[in-house]
Amino acid sequence: MVNACLYSGGKDSTLALHKATELGVNIELLITMRSTNKESYMFHHPNIEFTTLQAEAMGIKHVFANTDGVKEDELKDLERAFMDNDVSLIVTGATYSEYQFGRIGKITDKLGIENMAPLWHIDPITELDEIASRFEAIVTSVSAEGMDESFLGSRIDKEMIEKLKMLNRKYGINMLFEGGEAESFVLDGPLFKKKIEILKARKEWDRIRGSYIIEEAHLLSK
């Protein structure tokens, strides 16, 4: 039986992994759902292939599980991934999304898996402050009013947090991006024995939404 983390490479799953480790849970496996559907309701999409580098940086075994990302059907793929990897405990980065939390909960209840969500209902500013101070995380996609091309590839730091506060007041965006406002990618953190350096990337921007596509990256000693 395996303790695993449902890992997207973004700030939430990386921080959840960190929190679980701080609580004494030994995470033996990272499971990344690789969706062919960019509009998946459940799973992260941008730069998902580079989770292999993140896993190597942390020294944790990593597997991909493929899904077409079709609403509801993708849950069968997630259930299969848990079964195929003999998961007994799963850590997720859920914060406020009842949609994701509830559906994962149904799977874990059915399979008798312990469901651990260390960030559930965390204060958004508390999480963002920890990300800014202890991690190096960048924004890799934006699709919310007020979030422009300048966010793409930018680090989540104190300056960005102030921008997000303003956008929350003005447009009501979810500061942790659980409404699909943005996605992120972690380059370094407390569990990382090495850090990720991006060698080549490009921005795609259509004046409404955009992505920061990592094309080449490698690990550097810390």
C-alpha positions, 0 to 999 in steps of 0.5 A: 500500500502506498502513500501518494499525492495527486500532483499537478506541479502547481502551487496548491499540490506542491504546498499540500505535499509539503504540509503532509510531509511536515505532519509526518506523512511519508509520501512515496509516489506522485500521481499526475493526471495527464489530460488531453482536454485543456478544459478539463474540470478536474485536472491541470494542463499547462506544462504537465510533462515537467512534473517529471523534473519536479519529482526528480528534484524532490527524489519522489517516484512519479507516474502519469495516468492518462485521461481524455478529460471528459467531465465525470468520465475523467473520474473513472480514470482517476479511480483507476490510477489509484487502484493501479498504484495500490494507493492507501492514502492520497494527498490533494491540493484542494482548497475551496472547490467542492466540485473537486473535493467531493468527487475525489472524496467519493472515490476514496470512500469507495476504495477505502483510501484515506483522503488528506487535504491539508489546504482545505479552507486555508486563508488565501492570503496565508497560502499566498504568503507562504508560497511567496516566502518559501517557494519559487512559483510562477503563473503559467496560465491566465483566463480571468478579467484583469489578469493580463499578459504580464502575469505569464511567467511571473513569480508569485511574490509580494507584489503579485499578491497585492495585484491579486488583492486588488483584482479580488476587490474589483472583479471578485476573482478567486485569489487561489485560482480555484475558479480557473482564473490562472494556473501555476508551476513550482520551480523550487521549494523546501522539499526540492533537493535541486531547483528547476531552471527554465531554459526556453519558454514562450507566451501565447496570448489572445488578449483574453487568456494566455499561457506560458509554455515551458519548452526546455528546462533542467535541474540545478544544484542548490 
